[in-house]
Amino acid sequence: MPVIIALIALAGHIALLLWGTRMVQTGIQRAFGPSLRSFLGHALSNRFKAFIAGMGVTAVLQSSTATGLMATGFAAGGLVDLVPALAVMLGANVGSTLIVQVLSFNVAAASPALILIGVLMFRRVQNPQVHDLGRVFIGIGFMLLALHQLLVVLEEYADTPGFAYVLNAIAKAPALSLLLAAILTWAAHSSVAVVLLIMSLAGQGLLDPYQAFALTLGANLGTAINPVVEGQSGADLSARRVPIGNLLTRMVGIALTFLFLDQIAAAMTALDGNGARMVANFHTAFNLIVAVVFMPVLTPFANALVKYMPRRIDESDPGNPRYLDPSAKETPIVALQAAAREVLRLVDILEDMLAGTKIAMASTDRKALSSLRKQDTVLDRLNTAIKYYLTSIDPDELSDADKQRLEEILIFSTGLEHAGDVLDQNVLPHLAKRLRRGMKFSKPAKRELDDLFDRLATNLRTAAALFMSQDERMARMLAEEKVIFRKSEREGTRAHFERLRQGDLASAESSSLHLDLLRDLKLINSHLVAATAYPVLEQQGELLQSRISARG
């Protein structure tokens, strides 16, 4: 019975430790996530800056996985070279050890004060950043409280037969213990929590240095496995170069360290007899040494990854999303960026549809119309995938800025799909009717439609740029395009009636088709404006109104 009570107590305190770690991560991501991502992106110019940036961002985020997802996204999108992305991971591994260093000292007395401060900050809901930082303080307080309670339980039940049996099993099979720690870290999604648990056991003398170091190596392995297992899958292995490269560096480091673990344990015991401090120092030293060893050889290492993991894009099914990484949903800023990149594929598809439709106005190829309809099916499939991906993100993990960006992505994606539907359901049937009846557009009508198709393609590219920049001036410029299309429709209508007055019935028949196409192109343009320009202008209007109210 005492053993069962002890196990329940241990499980509860470990759960509190994991929850506190989670609160720290989510609080930081909500408060500073976009800024940290921007900082990381600007620091990826060379491997040394990238290493420092990876270490700093991870020290703040307390999640090497989140940092790795950012770096993977940059590299997979071709925004940065593979070498600095791998350097980010080496820095992230070191950064994740810093909180362990801090908590290896006896700072449990600060737990109540941190929780109190956090609750007071958390209640300041009118200031989102202070509110989110309150989560961070509460999380750190929970971590300290959990560690303190773990030590109390371990002191009380350390001599029970059950604990002795488990610890003896660890001592007899260090390699299996390493794998056990790796599995536990993967399941917990937190190497920090597992290393802190190992540190607590070692601090109480329940693990000798050799056992503790073997388990710590397992925690380092487990945190590298997680992004590989849960990352993007499919034929294109290039998107997984960064997480697999990080796993390989860890595996090499772990294998070499494990061979000399007896000597390392003896040397570190001679330097510092405190078990908790030894685990923290070993954890940091291991990641630092791996970084020092691999930093000079990152270029040939990256070349090998590129050689054996070439970029392969499955062109046979363009309706499959390429950037919607399921594992990124735990880090909203990364998930939103992935969804935004996928939406830009919709822009490319719609632009191809517009170009193909323009050609089809004068073509006699019926297969071209069928091909355009297939592109609309791809557009619908990708839009559906984006919607399901974004709506599956836990709303509690989103900051106000994240929620706004998510809404912007959904509105733009839906607007592009509506534009594609107009082409598929309105424009293409008109062109099919033209083929069936053998009609041709008059030269003035064809010239006007060509100009509007070109203008619409330009507006689509402007909408894509506006979607990324949210620039108010660009939004106003795009909104004014509605006037151009309304004017073209009016002028086309007048020309249509003029041809009727002149008795040109043959030309009038195609003129009626011309009029229908003008209306449809105006509708497509309206969808683009409504999906990008209006949300930006409304947001700016609300901001201006809030400033006026504040002054009043």
N, C-alpha and C positions, 0 to 999 in steps of 0.2 A: 504493500500500500504506500509506504513512503516514497518508493521509486516512482510510482504512478503520479503522485502529487508533485514530485520534483520535475518529472517530464512535462506535466501540464504547465507548471510554473515556468520552466525553461522555454517551452513553446510560446507561451503568452508574451514573455519578455522579448524573445526573438521577433515575434510578430510586431511588437511595439517598435523595436529597432528598425525593422524593415519599413514600417509605416512612417516613422520619423524621417528615414532616409528619403522616402518617396515625397514627403511634404517639402523637404528642402529642395529637391530637384524640381518639382512642379512650381514651387514658389519662385525660384530663380528664373525658370523658363518664362513664366508669365510676366515677371517684372522686367527682365532684361533680355529675353530671348531674341527678339529681332535685332537689338543692338549688338549682342554677342555674335550673332550670325554675320552681321555686316562687318564687324571687327575681324572675324575669322576670315571672311572672304577677302578683305583688303590685305591680310597678312600672309597670303599664300604666294607671295612673289618669289621666295626662295626657301630652302629647307630649314635654315636656322630661324628665320622669322616665324615660319610655320610651326616649328617645334615649340618655341616660346608661347606662341598664340594658343596652340593646342593644350599646353600645360596650364596656361592662365584661364582659358575658357572652361576647362574641365574642373579646375580648382573651384571655380565659381558655381558651375552647374552641378557639380558632384555626380557627373554621369559621363564616363568615357564613351558609352554607347551613343548618347545624344551628340557628342562632338564627332564621333565616327560617322554618324548618319549625315551630318552636315558636310564633312569632308568627302564622303562617298558621293553625295549629291553633286558637289562641285566637280569632282573628277569624272563621274559618269556622264555629266552634261558637257564635258569638254571645256569647262570654264577654267580649269587649272590643270597643270601637269600632274602625273601620278607621283612624282618624287616628293613635292611638298605635301601632297595629301597623305602619303605614308609617314612623312615627318610629323604631321599633325597627330597621327595616331601614337607615335613614340612619345610625343609631348603629353598627349592625353593620358597615357599610361602612368607617366610620372605625376601628373596633376591629380590623378585619383588617389594617390598615396598621401597627399598633404593633410587631408582631414583626419586620416588615421594617425599621422604624427601628432596632430593637436590633441586628439582624444586619447592618446596613449598616456598623457599626463592626468593626474587626479583633478579633474575639473567638474566632478559630479555636483559639487555644491552650487554651481551656477545654474543648474537645471530649473529650479522653481522660478528664479528671476527671469530666465530666458522665456519660459512659458508665459509668465505674467506679461512681460513686454510684448510678446507675440500676440497674445489675446487682445491687448489694448490696441495694437496696430491693426490687427485683423478686423476690428470693429469699425475702423475708419474707412467705411465703404465708399465714401465720397472721393477718396484718393486711391485709385486702383493700385498704384505702385506701392504705397505704404501698406495697403491691404495685402498685397501679395508677399511683401517682405515679412509681414506678420506670420504668414505660413512658414517662412524660413526659420524664424526664431522659435516658433512652436515646435517645428520638426527637430531642430538641434536640441531643444530642451527634452523632447521625447527620447532622442538618441542617448543623451547623457543619463536620463532616468533609467532607460532600459539597461544600459551597461552597468549602472550601479546595482540594479536589482539582480542582474545576472550574477554579479560577484557575490551578492548575499546568498543566492540559491546555491551557487557552487561551493561556498564556504560551509553551508549547512549540510549538504548532501554529498560532499566530495568523497567521503569514506564508505559510501554504500556499495554493496556488491554490484549493482547494476552499472553504476558509473565505472567501477573498476574493470568490469568485463568489456565495456565499450572502449575504454582507453587502452586496455591490453591488446584488443583487436587492432587498434590504430598502430600501436607500437610494432606489432608483428608483421604488418603488411603495409609499409609506407607507400608503395606504388599504388595499391588499391585505395589507400587513404587520399592520395593525390587525386585520383579519379573521382572519389566520392565528393571531395571538396569542389571539384570542377562541376559536377552535376548539381550540387547544391547551389553554387553560384549562378549557374545557368537558370535554374528554376527560380531563384530569388531575384534575378536581374540586378544584382548588386554585389559587386566584389567588396565594397566598403563594409557592408553589414557582415559578410562572412569573415573578412579579415578581423573585424572588431570582435567577433565571437571567438575566433582563434586566439586573439590577443588576450581576451578575458580568461580563457582556459589556461594559457601559458602564464599569465600573471598570478594565477592561483597555484601554480606549480603542478597542475594536472597534466600538462604536456611538457615533455622535455624539448629543448630547442630543435633537435632533429625532427621530431614529430610535428612540431608547430611549423617549421619551415617547409616540410613536405606538404602540409595542408595549405600553406600560403601559396605555394607554387600551383596547387590545384585551383585555388581561387583566381589566380592570374590566368590560368588556362580557361576556366569557365567563362570569365567575362569576355574573352576573345571569341569563344565559340558562339555566343548568343547572336551577334549580328550576322554571322555566316549562316546559321541554321534558319533564322527568321527573316533574312534579307530577301532581296529580289531573286526569283527563280526564273528558269527559262533557258533558251538556247544562248542568249547573250551573256557570256561569262564576264565580259569586260566591266559590267556594272558591279561585280563582286571582287574586283581586284584589290581594293583597299582593305575590306574586312578579311579577305583570305591572306593578303600580304601581312596584315597585323597578326593573324593567327600563326602564320609560319615563323615570324620573328619570335613570338612567344614560345612556340614549341622548341625552336632551336635553343633559346635561352634556358628553358626549363630542363631540357635534356642535358645540357652541359652542366648546369648548376646541380642537378640531381646526382651526377657522377661524383661531384666533390662536396656533397652535402655534409658529410662527416667532418671534413676539415673546416668548412665554413662555420658549422655549428660550434666547433671548438674555439675557433678564432673569435667569434662574436660573443661567446660566453665569457671569454677572458676580458673583453672590452667592457661589457655591461652585463651584470648578473640579473637585472630586472627582466623577467620574462616578457611582459607586455612591451617594454621598450625594444627588446631584441626583435620581436615580431615586426614592429613598426619600422625599425631600421632595416631589417632584412627586406621587407616589402619595398621600401623606397630604393635601397641599394640595388636590388635585382632589376628594377625598371630603369634606373639610371644607367647601369652597366649595359643593359640590352640596347638602350638608346645610343650610348657612346660607341658600341661595337658596330651597330648597323647604320648610323648616320653617314659615315664615309662611303659605304657601299650601296647606298640607296639607288644610285643610277643604274648599275648593272642588275640590281635586284628588280627594279621597276621594268627594265628591258626584258628580263626573263618572264615576269608576269604578263607583259604585253604579248610576248611570243607564245606562251602556252595558254593564255586566256584571251584569244583574239575577239575583236568586236564582231558579233553576229546578230544581225537584225532579221527577224522572221518577216520577210516581205509577203509571204503567202497569206497572212492574215493580219492586215493593217488595223483591224478592229480591236486587236488586243492592246490594252494599255501597256506602255513601256516604263512609265515613271512612278506608278502608284504603288510604292513599296509598303506592304502591310505593316512591317516592323516600325516604320516611321510614324505611325499614328500615335505612338506613345510620346512623341516629341512634336507637338502641334506645329511649331514654326517650320520644321522639316517637311511634315506632311502637307502643309499649305503650299510650300514651294514646289513640292512634287506635283501637286494638283495643278498649280499654275503652269508648270512646264507641259503637262498633258493637255491643258486647254490650248496652248499655242499650237499643238498638233491639229486641233480643230480649225484653227485659223488657216493653216497650210492646206488642209483638205478643202475648206470652203473656197479658198483662193483658186485652187485647181478646178473646182466645180464652176466657178465664175468664168475662168478662162476657157474651159471646155464648152460651156453654154454659149459663149460669144462666138466660138468657132462653129458651133452647131447651127447658128442662125443662117448660115449660108451653105452648110454642108448637106449632102444627101445620104450620109452614113447613119442608118438607123441604129447600128450597134453602138455608136457613140452615145446615144441617149440612154441606152441600157447601162453602159459603163458609168454614166453620171448618176444614175439611180443607185447603183451599187455603192458609190461614194457617199451618198446620203445615208445609206444603211450603216456604213462605217462611222459616219458622224453621229448617228443615233446611238450606236453601241458604245462609243467612247464617252459621249455625254452621260449615258446611263451609268457607266463605270465610275465616272468622276462624281456623280451625285451620290451613289452608294458609298463611295470611299469617304467623301467629306461628311456625310450624315452619320457615318459609323464612328467618327471621332467623339470621344467622351466630351460633352459640352462643359463639364466641370473642370476640364483641363485647359480650357480656352480662356485667354484674357479678353478684355473688351476689344482690343485691337485685333486679336486673332478672329474673334467672331465677326467683326466687320470685314476683314479680308476674306473669310470663308464665304460670307454673303456676296461679296464682289465677284468671287470666282464662280459661284453658282449662277449669279445673274448673267455674267458674260457667257458662260458655257451654254446656258439655256437660250440666250439670245442668238448665239451662233447656230444652235440646233433649229430654232424657229426660222432663221434665214435659210438654212438648208432645206427645210420643209417647204418654204415658198418656192424655191427652185424646183424641188421634186414634184410638188403637187400642183403648182400653177404654171411655172415657166416651161418645164419640159413637156407637159401635155399640149401647150400652145405650139411648141416647135414640132411635136409629133403630128398635130393637125396640119401644120404647114406642109410637111412632107406628104401626107396623105392626099392633100388637095393640089399639090404641085405649085404652091404659091411662092412668090418672091417679094422681098421688101423693095420698096422704091429706094433709089439712091439716097434721097434726103433722110428717109426713115432709118435706113441701115446706118448711115453716118451718125445720126443722133443716138441710136441704140449703142453703137460701138463706143461713142464718147461716154455714155452713161455707164457702160460696163467697165471702162477704164477708170472712171471716177469712183465707181463702187469698189473696185479693187484697191484703189488708193485709200479710200475711206476705211476699208477693212484693215489695211496695214496701220493706219492711224489709230484705229480702235485698239489694235493689239499693243501698240506703243503706249497708248493711254492706259490700258489695263495694267501695264507694268509700272508706269510712272505716276499715275493719278494726278497729272498736271492740269491745273484749272484752265490755263490758256489753251491747251490742246483740246480740252473738253468743249470750250466755247467755239473753237474753230470747227469741231466735228458737228456740234449742234446746229451750226449755221448751214451745214450741208443740206438739211431738210428743206430749206428755202429753195436751194438750187433744184432739187428734185421736184418740188411742187411746181416751180416755174416751168420745168421741162414738160411736166404732165399737162399743164394748161396750154402751153404752146403746141404740143402734139395734138391736143384735142381741137384747137382752132384749125390747125393744118388739115386734120381729118375732115372737119366740116367743110373746109374750103374745097377739098378734092371732091366731096360729094356735090357741092354746088356746081362744080365744073363738069359734072357728069362722068367722071372717070371711075366707073363702077369696078373695073378690075383692080385699079390701084386702091380703091376704097375698101375692098375686101381685105387686102394686106394691111391697109391703114388701120382697120379695126383691130387686127392682131397686134399691130404696133402699139395701139392705145392700151391694150391689155398688158403688154410687156412693160410699158412705162409705169403703169400702176403697180405691177409686181416688183419692179426694181425700186420704186419709191418705198414699197413696204419692206423690202430687204434692208434698205438704208435706214428706215425707221427702227427696225430691230437692232441694228448696230448702235444707233444713237442712244436708244433706250437702255441698252445693255452696258454702255460704258460712259457716255457723256453725262447723261442725266444723274446717275448715282454720284458722280464726282461733284457736279454743280449743286445737287441737293445737300451733300455733305458740307460743302463750302458755305452754303446758305445757312445751314444749321449752326456752323461754327461762328459765322458772323453774327447771327441772332443771339447766340449765347454770350458773345463779347459785348454786344449792345446792352443785353440784360444785366451783365455784370457791372457795366459802367453806370447803368441807371440805378 
